[in-house]
Amino acid sequence: MSRRSVVRGRADLKLPKRHAPVKSSDKELFTGSLAPADMRALSIEEEIGTQVRRFRKALDLTVAKLGAAAGISAGMLSKIENGTISPSLSTLGALAKALNVSISSLFAESEERRDCSFVKAGQGLRIERRGTKAGHLYDLLGHSLAGDIGVEPFLITLKQDAQPYTNFRHGGVEFIYMLSGKVRYRHADGTYLLEPGDALFFDAAARHGPEELIEAPMQYLSIIIYPRQ
């Protein structure tokens, strides 16, 4: 079987070369994935902007509200968050005060720091979602802390009294990996029988959800990936 025939319906998809040369500085990042390997270091302005945005979102503040609290315009704050201007020390002080953090915390930590979330078995955060009332239990197993892409991994358990629910709909894409039980899952106008080891990857903007609960106990991993606003 040729490499091109492995990807059904995408004969024009260019796969990464198996023995493509890799720069020595990129070797530790090379995985064969199609994800970009560009790990360009941020400028000081970009580091500050990233931190300001992270603190603002953590406080659920809009650009306009934080700008007003710090005494600067929303336009200037947007430029600071985007790293296109170098804010003065007095502006940084005003932002730090409005965010209730120290000025030093507005400077990103070492480049070696990367977001990491660790959850022990059975200690996922139980959260409420639309499907909860239908007997669907959601345990959040981690969360991306920064960046332009949000990732939410859930362990979903369907209780004995669970009811089918096919009206989930949200931005981004979703990946499902079946762990136990048997479920017929609907996505748009198609249905898929999911058994242990089966995987389903789809555009989450279409209505989706478990349509038929066939065999208990039913449990699957759901990973939702979406662009941050």
Buried (B, 14 or more C-beta within 10 A) or exposed (E): EEEEEEEEEEEEEEEEEEEEEEEEEEEEBEEEEEEEEEEEEEEEBBBBBBBBBBBBBEEEBEBEBBBBBBEBEBEBBBBBBEBEBEBEEEBBBBBBBBBEBEEEEBEBEEEEEEEEEEBEEEEBEEEEBBBEEBBBBBBBBBEBEBEEEBBBBBBBBBBEEBEBBBEBEEEBEBBBBBBBBBBBBBBEEEEBEBEEEBEBEBEBEEEBBBBEBEEBEBBBBBBBBBEEE
